[in-house]
Amino acid sequence: MKTKEDIRKKIHDYVDLADDRMLRVLSAVITADEEMQPSVPDLFYDELDKDRESHLNGTSPSYSWEDVKTRLIRTHGL
C-alpha cells in the first residue's frame, strides 16, 4: 500500500506533465470538494443565534468594555 507521501508525489508529478484538459478536470474536482465543505459549520451559526437571543432577552450576563478591560489587566496583566 502506498503512503500518503507516495500518492502526493505521484499526483505532483502527474500535474507537472498534465495537458489542459486534465488540469481542468482536476480543477473541477477540487472546486466541487471545496463547495461541498462549508468553511463554517451550521452548528456554529446556530450557537451564535442562541447566544444573541440570550443577550437580547437579558438572560445572559453582559459586561461593559471597562469591566472586561479591568478583568483582563487583573487576570492576565494586559
Phi and psi restraints in degrees (range 20) as a CNS / XPLOR table:
assign (resid 1 and name C) (resid 2 and name N)
       (resid 2 and name CA) (resid 2 and name C) 1.0 -79.1 20.0 2
assign (resid 2 and name N) (resid 2 and name CA)
       (resid 2 and name C) (resid 3 and name N) 1.0 147.0 20.0 2
assign (resid 2 and name C) (resid 3 and name N)
       (resid 3 and name CA) (resid 3 and name C) 1.0 -81.5 20.0 2
assign (resid 3 and name N) (resid 3 and name CA)
       (resid 3 and name C) (resid 4 and name N) 1.0 167.7 20.0 2
assign (resid 3 and name C) (resid 4 and name N)
       (resid 4 and name CA) (resid 4 and name C) 1.0 -60.3 20.0 2
assign (resid 4 and name N) (resid 4 and name CA)
       (resid 4 and name C) (resid 5 and name N) 1.0 -37.5 20.0 2
assign (resid 4 and name C) (resid 5 and name N)
       (resid 5 and name CA) (resid 5 and name C) 1.0 -66.0 20.0 2
assign (resid 5 and name N) (resid 5 and name CA)
       (resid 5 and name C) (resid 6 and name N) 1.0 -38.4 20.0 2
assign (resid 5 and name C) (resid 6 and name N)
       (resid 6 and name CA) (resid 6 and name C) 1.0 -62.5 20.0 2
assign (resid 6 and name N) (resid 6 and name CA)
       (resid 6 and name C) (resid 7 and name N) 1.0 -44.8 20.0 2
assign (resid 6 and name C) (resid 7 and name N)
       (resid 7 and name CA) (resid 7 and name C) 1.0 -64.7 20.0 2
assign (resid 7 and name N) (resid 7 and name CA)
       (resid 7 and name C) (resid 8 and name N) 1.0 -43.9 20.0 2
assign (resid 7 and name C) (resid 8 and name N)
       (resid 8 and name CA) (resid 8 and name C) 1.0 -59.6 20.0 2
assign (resid 8 and name N) (resid 8 and name CA)
       (resid 8 and name C) (resid 9 and name N) 1.0 -44.5 20.0 2
assign (resid 8 and name C) (resid 9 and name N)
       (resid 9 and name CA) (resid 9 and name C) 1.0 -63.0 20.0 2
assign (resid 9 and name N) (resid 9 and name CA)
       (resid 9 and name C) (resid 10 and name N) 1.0 -43.0 20.0 2
assign (resid 9 and name C) (resid 10 and name N)
       (resid 10 and name CA) (resid 10 and name C) 1.0 -60.7 20.0 2
assign (resid 10 and name N) (resid 10 and name CA)
       (resid 10 and name C) (resid 11 and name N) 1.0 -43.2 20.0 2
assign (resid 10 and name C) (resid 11 and name N)
       (resid 11 and name CA) (resid 11 and name C) 1.0 -66.4 20.0 2
assign (resid 11 and name N) (resid 11 and name CA)
       (resid 11 and name C) (resid 12 and name N) 1.0 -43.1 20.0 2
assign (resid 11 and name C) (resid 12 and name N)
       (resid 12 and name CA) (resid 12 and name C) 1.0 -59.5 20.0 2
assign (resid 12 and name N) (resid 12 and name CA)
       (resid 12 and name C) (resid 13 and name N) 1.0 -45.6 20.0 2
assign (resid 12 and name C) (resid 13 and name N)
       (resid 13 and name CA) (resid 13 and name C) 1.0 -61.9 20.0 2
assign (resid 13 and name N) (resid 13 and name CA)
       (resid 13 and name C) (resid 14 and name N) 1.0 -41.0 20.0 2
assign (resid 13 and name C) (resid 14 and name N)
       (resid 14 and name CA) (resid 14 and name C) 1.0 -65.4 20.0 2
assign (resid 14 and name N) (resid 14 and name CA)
       (resid 14 and name C) (resid 15 and name N) 1.0 -44.3 20.0 2
assign (resid 14 and name C) (resid 15 and name N)
       (resid 15 and name CA) (resid 15 and name C) 1.0 -62.3 20.0 2
assign (resid 15 and name N) (resid 15 and name CA)
       (resid 15 and name C) (resid 16 and name N) 1.0 -38.3 20.0 2
assign (resid 15 and name C) (resid 16 and name N)
       (resid 16 and name CA) (resid 16 and name C) 1.0 -60.9 20.0 2
assign (resid 16 and name N) (resid 16 and name CA)
       (resid 16 and name C) (resid 17 and name N) 1.0 -26.9 20.0 2
assign (resid 16 and name C) (resid 17 and name N)
       (resid 17 and name CA) (resid 17 and name C) 1.0 -107.2 20.0 2
assign (resid 17 and name N) (resid 17 and name CA)
       (resid 17 and name C) (resid 18 and name N) 1.0 -4.9 20.0 2
assign (resid 17 and name C) (resid 18 and name N)
       (resid 18 and name CA) (resid 18 and name C) 1.0 -67.9 20.0 2
assign (resid 18 and name N) (resid 18 and name CA)
       (resid 18 and name C) (resid 19 and name N) 1.0 149.2 20.0 2
assign (resid 18 and name C) (resid 19 and name N)
       (resid 19 and name CA) (resid 19 and name C) 1.0 -84.6 20.0 2
assign (resid 19 and name N) (resid 19 and name CA)
       (resid 19 and name C) (resid 20 and name N) 1.0 174.3 20.0 2
assign (resid 19 and name C) (resid 20 and name N)
       (resid 20 and name CA) (resid 20 and name C) 1.0 -57.7 20.0 2
assign (resid 20 and name N) (resid 20 and name CA)
       (resid 20 and name C) (resid 21 and name N) 1.0 -41.2 20.0 2
assign (resid 20 and name C) (resid 21 and name N)
       (resid 21 and name CA) (resid 21 and name C) 1.0 -60.4 20.0 2
assign (resid 21 and name N) (resid 21 and name CA)
       (resid 21 and name C) (resid 22 and name N) 1.0 -46.6 20.0 2
assign (resid 21 and name C) (resid 22 and name N)
       (resid 22 and name CA) (resid 22 and name C) 1.0 -69.3 20.0 2
assign (resid 22 and name N) (resid 22 and name CA)
       (resid 22 and name C) (resid 23 and name N) 1.0 -34.9 20.0 2
assign (resid 22 and name C) (resid 23 and name N)
       (resid 23 and name CA) (resid 23 and name C) 1.0 -64.4 20.0 2
assign (resid 23 and name N) (resid 23 and name CA)
       (resid 23 and name C) (resid 24 and name N) 1.0 -38.0 20.0 2
assign (resid 23 and name C) (resid 24 and name N)
       (resid 24 and name CA) (resid 24 and name C) 1.0 -65.6 20.0 2
assign (resid 24 and name N) (resid 24 and name CA)
       (resid 24 and name C) (resid 25 and name N) 1.0 -38.9 20.0 2
assign (resid 24 and name C) (resid 25 and name N)
       (resid 25 and name CA) (resid 25 and name C) 1.0 -63.1 20.0 2
assign (resid 25 and name N) (resid 25 and name CA)
       (resid 25 and name C) (resid 26 and name N) 1.0 -47.8 20.0 2
assign (resid 25 and name C) (resid 26 and name N)
       (resid 26 and name CA) (resid 26 and name C) 1.0 -62.1 20.0 2
assign (resid 26 and name N) (resid 26 and name CA)
       (resid 26 and name C) (resid 27 and name N) 1.0 -40.9 20.0 2
assign (resid 26 and name C) (resid 27 and name N)
       (resid 27 and name CA) (resid 27 and name C) 1.0 -62.1 20.0 2
assign (resid 27 and name N) (resid 27 and name CA)
       (resid 27 and name C) (resid 28 and name N) 1.0 -40.8 20.0 2
assign (resid 27 and name C) (resid 28 and name N)
       (resid 28 and name CA) (resid 28 and name C) 1.0 -64.7 20.0 2
assign (resid 28 and name N) (resid 28 and name CA)
       (resid 28 and name C) (resid 29 and name N) 1.0 -39.1 20.0 2
assign (resid 28 and name C) (resid 29 and name N)
       (resid 29 and name CA) (resid 29 and name C) 1.0 -63.6 20.0 2
assign (resid 29 and name N) (resid 29 and name CA)
       (resid 29 and name C) (resid 30 and name N) 1.0 -44.5 20.0 2
assign (resid 29 and name C) (resid 30 and name N)
       (resid 30 and name CA) (resid 30 and name C) 1.0 -63.7 20.0 2
assign (resid 30 and name N) (resid 30 and name CA)
       (resid 30 and name C) (resid 31 and name N) 1.0 -45.3 20.0 2
assign (resid 30 and name C) (resid 31 and name N)
       (resid 31 and name CA) (resid 31 and name C) 1.0 -61.6 20.0 2
assign (resid 31 and name N) (resid 31 and name CA)
       (resid 31 and name C) (resid 32 and name N) 1.0 -44.4 20.0 2
assign (resid 31 and name C) (resid 32 and name N)
       (resid 32 and name CA) (resid 32 and name C) 1.0 -61.8 20.0 2
assign (resid 32 and name N) (resid 32 and name CA)
       (resid 32 and name C) (resid 33 and name N) 1.0 -40.8 20.0 2
assign (resid 32 and name C) (resid 33 and name N)
       (resid 33 and name CA) (resid 33 and name C) 1.0 -65.1 20.0 2
assign (resid 33 and name N) (resid 33 and name CA)
       (resid 33 and name C) (resid 34 and name N) 1.0 -42.3 20.0 2
assign (resid 33 and name C) (resid 34 and name N)
       (resid 34 and name CA) (resid 34 and name C) 1.0 -65.0 20.0 2
assign (resid 34 and name N) (resid 34 and name CA)
       (resid 34 and name C) (resid 35 and name N) 1.0 -37.3 20.0 2
assign (resid 34 and name C) (resid 35 and name N)
       (resid 35 and name CA) (resid 35 and name C) 1.0 -72.7 20.0 2
assign (resid 35 and name N) (resid 35 and name CA)
       (resid 35 and name C) (resid 36 and name N) 1.0 -26.2 20.0 2
assign (resid 35 and name C) (resid 36 and name N)
       (resid 36 and name CA) (resid 36 and name C) 1.0 -75.7 20.0 2
assign (resid 36 and name N) (resid 36 and name CA)
       (resid 36 and name C) (resid 37 and name N) 1.0 -24.3 20.0 2
assign (resid 36 and name C) (resid 37 and name N)
       (resid 37 and name CA) (resid 37 and name C) 1.0 -108.2 20.0 2
assign (resid 37 and name N) (resid 37 and name CA)
       (resid 37 and name C) (resid 38 and name N) 1.0 107.9 20.0 2
assign (resid 37 and name C) (resid 38 and name N)
       (resid 38 and name CA) (resid 38 and name C) 1.0 -65.3 20.0 2
assign (resid 38 and name N) (resid 38 and name CA)
       (resid 38 and name C) (resid 39 and name N) 1.0 145.7 20.0 2
assign (resid 38 and name C) (resid 39 and name N)
       (resid 39 and name CA) (resid 39 and name C) 1.0 -71.1 20.0 2
assign (resid 39 and name N) (resid 39 and name CA)
       (resid 39 and name C) (resid 40 and name N) 1.0 -29.5 20.0 2
assign (resid 39 and name C) (resid 40 and name N)
       (resid 40 and name CA) (resid 40 and name C) 1.0 -126.9 20.0 2
assign (resid 40 and name N) (resid 40 and name CA)
       (resid 40 and name C) (resid 41 and name N) 1.0 123.9 20.0 2
assign (resid 40 and name C) (resid 41 and name N)
       (resid 41 and name CA) (resid 41 and name C) 1.0 -66.2 20.0 2
assign (resid 41 and name N) (resid 41 and name CA)
       (resid 41 and name C) (resid 42 and name N) 1.0 149.6 20.0 2
assign (resid 41 and name C) (resid 42 and name N)
       (resid 42 and name CA) (resid 42 and name C) 1.0 -59.3 20.0 2
assign (resid 42 and name N) (resid 42 and name CA)
       (resid 42 and name C) (resid 43 and name N) 1.0 -32.1 20.0 2
assign (resid 42 and name C) (resid 43 and name N)
       (resid 43 and name CA) (resid 43 and name C) 1.0 -58.9 20.0 2
assign (resid 43 and name N) (resid 43 and name CA)
       (resid 43 and name C) (resid 44 and name N) 1.0 -34.4 20.0 2
assign (resid 43 and name C) (resid 44 and name N)
       (resid 44 and name CA) (resid 44 and name C) 1.0 -63.1 20.0 2
assign (resid 44 and name N) (resid 44 and name CA)
       (resid 44 and name C) (resid 45 and name N) 1.0 -45.2 20.0 2
assign (resid 44 and name C) (resid 45 and name N)
       (resid 45 and name CA) (resid 45 and name C) 1.0 -67.0 20.0 2
assign (resid 45 and name N) (resid 45 and name CA)
       (resid 45 and name C) (resid 46 and name N) 1.0 -36.3 20.0 2
assign (resid 45 and name C) (resid 46 and name N)
       (resid 46 and name CA) (resid 46 and name C) 1.0 -61.3 20.0 2
assign (resid 46 and name N) (resid 46 and name CA)
       (resid 46 and name C) (resid 47 and name N) 1.0 -43.4 20.0 2
assign (resid 46 and name C) (resid 47 and name N)
       (resid 47 and name CA) (resid 47 and name C) 1.0 -65.4 20.0 2
assign (resid 47 and name N) (resid 47 and name CA)
       (resid 47 and name C) (resid 48 and name N) 1.0 -40.0 20.0 2
assign (resid 47 and name C) (resid 48 and name N)
       (resid 48 and name CA) (resid 48 and name C) 1.0 -61.6 20.0 2
assign (resid 48 and name N) (resid 48 and name CA)
       (resid 48 and name C) (resid 49 and name N) 1.0 -41.9 20.0 2
assign (resid 48 and name C) (resid 49 and name N)
       (resid 49 and name CA) (resid 49 and name C) 1.0 -61.3 20.0 2
assign (resid 49 and name N) (resid 49 and name CA)
       (resid 49 and name C) (resid 50 and name N) 1.0 -42.4 20.0 2
assign (resid 49 and name C) (resid 50 and name N)
       (resid 50 and name CA) (resid 50 and name C) 1.0 -63.3 20.0 2
assign (resid 50 and name N) (resid 50 and name CA)
       (resid 50 and name C) (resid 51 and name N) 1.0 -45.3 20.0 2
assign (resid 50 and name C) (resid 51 and name N)
       (resid 51 and name CA) (resid 51 and name C) 1.0 -62.6 20.0 2
assign (resid 51 and name N) (resid 51 and name CA)
       (resid 51 and name C) (resid 52 and name N) 1.0 -41.3 20.0 2
assign (resid 51 and name C) (resid 52 and name N)
       (resid 52 and name CA) (resid 52 and name C) 1.0 -63.4 20.0 2
assign (resid 52 and name N) (resid 52 and name CA)
       (resid 52 and name C) (resid 53 and name N) 1.0 -44.3 20.0 2
assign (resid 52 and name C) (resid 53 and name N)
       (resid 53 and name CA) (resid 53 and name C) 1.0 -62.1 20.0 2
assign (resid 53 and name N) (resid 53 and name CA)
       (resid 53 and name C) (resid 54 and name N) 1.0 -42.6 20.0 2
assign (resid 53 and name C) (resid 54 and name N)
       (resid 54 and name CA) (resid 54 and name C) 1.0 -60.8 20.0 2
assign (resid 54 and name N) (resid 54 and name CA)
       (resid 54 and name C) (resid 55 and name N) 1.0 -40.1 20.0 2
assign (resid 54 and name C) (resid 55 and name N)
       (resid 55 and name CA) (resid 55 and name C) 1.0 -65.9 20.0 2
assign (resid 55 and name N) (resid 55 and name CA)
       (resid 55 and name C) (resid 56 and name N) 1.0 -46.0 20.0 2
assign (resid 55 and name C) (resid 56 and name N)
       (resid 56 and name CA) (resid 56 and name C) 1.0 -66.0 20.0 2
assign (resid 56 and name N) (resid 56 and name CA)
       (resid 56 and name C) (resid 57 and name N) 1.0 -34.6 20.0 2
assign (resid 56 and name C) (resid 57 and name N)
       (resid 57 and name CA) (resid 57 and name C) 1.0 -92.1 20.0 2
assign (resid 57 and name N) (resid 57 and name CA)
       (resid 57 and name C) (resid 58 and name N) 1.0 4.0 20.0 2
assign (resid 57 and name C) (resid 58 and name N)
       (resid 58 and name CA) (resid 58 and name C) 1.0 79.8 20.0 2
assign (resid 58 and name N) (resid 58 and name CA)
       (resid 58 and name C) (resid 59 and name N) 1.0 14.7 20.0 2
assign (resid 58 and name C) (resid 59 and name N)
       (resid 59 and name CA) (resid 59 and name C) 1.0 -90.8 20.0 2
assign (resid 59 and name N) (resid 59 and name CA)
       (resid 59 and name C) (resid 60 and name N) 1.0 -5.8 20.0 2
assign (resid 59 and name C) (resid 60 and name N)
       (resid 60 and name CA) (resid 60 and name C) 1.0 -114.3 20.0 2
assign (resid 60 and name N) (resid 60 and name CA)
       (resid 60 and name C) (resid 61 and name N) 1.0 149.8 20.0 2
assign (resid 60 and name C) (resid 61 and name N)
       (resid 61 and name CA) (resid 61 and name C) 1.0 -69.7 20.0 2
assign (resid 61 and name N) (resid 61 and name CA)
       (resid 61 and name C) (resid 62 and name N) 1.0 147.1 20.0 2
assign (resid 61 and name C) (resid 62 and name N)
       (resid 62 and name CA) (resid 62 and name C) 1.0 -126.3 20.0 2
assign (resid 62 and name N) (resid 62 and name CA)
       (resid 62 and name C) (resid 63 and name N) 1.0 147.5 20.0 2
assign (resid 62 and name C) (resid 63 and name N)
       (resid 63 and name CA) (resid 63 and name C) 1.0 -131.2 20.0 2
assign (resid 63 and name N) (resid 63 and name CA)
       (resid 63 and name C) (resid 64 and name N) 1.0 145.6 20.0 2
assign (resid 63 and name C) (resid 64 and name N)
       (resid 64 and name CA) (resid 64 and name C) 1.0 -75.7 20.0 2
assign (resid 64 and name N) (resid 64 and name CA)
       (resid 64 and name C) (resid 65 and name N) 1.0 164.2 20.0 2
assign (resid 64 and name C) (resid 65 and name N)
       (resid 65 and name CA) (resid 65 and name C) 1.0 -61.0 20.0 2
assign (resid 65 and name N) (resid 65 and name CA)
       (resid 65 and name C) (resid 66 and name N) 1.0 -38.5 20.0 2
assign (resid 65 and name C) (resid 66 and name N)
       (resid 66 and name CA) (resid 66 and name C) 1.0 -62.2 20.0 2
assign (resid 66 and name N) (resid 66 and name CA)
       (resid 66 and name C) (resid 67 and name N) 1.0 -40.6 20.0 2
assign (resid 66 and name C) (resid 67 and name N)
       (resid 67 and name CA) (resid 67 and name C) 1.0 -62.7 20.0 2
assign (resid 67 and name N) (resid 67 and name CA)
       (resid 67 and name C) (resid 68 and name N) 1.0 -45.2 20.0 2
assign (resid 67 and name C) (resid 68 and name N)
       (resid 68 and name CA) (resid 68 and name C) 1.0 -64.0 20.0 2
assign (resid 68 and name N) (resid 68 and name CA)
       (resid 68 and name C) (resid 69 and name N) 1.0 -45.7 20.0 2
assign (resid 68 and name C) (resid 69 and name N)
       (resid 69 and name CA) (resid 69 and name C) 1.0 -62.0 20.0 2
assign (resid 69 and name N) (resid 69 and name CA)
       (resid 69 and name C) (resid 70 and name N) 1.0 -44.4 20.0 2
assign (resid 69 and name C) (resid 70 and name N)
       (resid 70 and name CA) (resid 70 and name C) 1.0 -61.7 20.0 2
assign (resid 70 and name N) (resid 70 and name CA)
       (resid 70 and name C) (resid 71 and name N) 1.0 -43.2 20.0 2
assign (resid 70 and name C) (resid 71 and name N)
       (resid 71 and name CA) (resid 71 and name C) 1.0 -65.6 20.0 2
assign (resid 71 and name N) (resid 71 and name CA)
       (resid 71 and name C) (resid 72 and name N) 1.0 -39.9 20.0 2
assign (resid 71 and name C) (resid 72 and name N)
       (resid 72 and name CA) (resid 72 and name C) 1.0 -63.8 20.0 2
assign (resid 72 and name N) (resid 72 and name CA)
       (resid 72 and name C) (resid 73 and name N) 1.0 -42.6 20.0 2
assign (resid 72 and name C) (resid 73 and name N)
       (resid 73 and name CA) (resid 73 and name C) 1.0 -64.4 20.0 2
assign (resid 73 and name N) (resid 73 and name CA)
       (resid 73 and name C) (resid 74 and name N) 1.0 -44.1 20.0 2
assign (resid 73 and name C) (resid 74 and name N)
       (resid 74 and name CA) (resid 74 and name C) 1.0 -66.1 20.0 2
assign (resid 74 and name N) (resid 74 and name CA)
       (resid 74 and name C) (resid 75 and name N) 1.0 -45.0 20.0 2
assign (resid 74 and name C) (resid 75 and name N)
       (resid 75 and name CA) (resid 75 and name C) 1.0 -88.9 20.0 2
assign (resid 75 and name N) (resid 75 and name CA)
       (resid 75 and name C) (resid 76 and name N) 1.0 -28.3 20.0 2
assign (resid 75 and name C) (resid 76 and name N)
       (resid 76 and name CA) (resid 76 and name C) 1.0 -121.7 20.0 2
assign (resid 76 and name N) (resid 76 and name CA)
       (resid 76 and name C) (resid 77 and name N) 1.0 -1.7 20.0 2
assign (resid 76 and name C) (resid 77 and name N)
       (resid 77 and name CA) (resid 77 and name C) 1.0 67.3 20.0 2
assign (resid 77 and name N) (resid 77 and name CA)
       (resid 77 and name C) (resid 78 and name N) 1.0 27.7 20.0 2
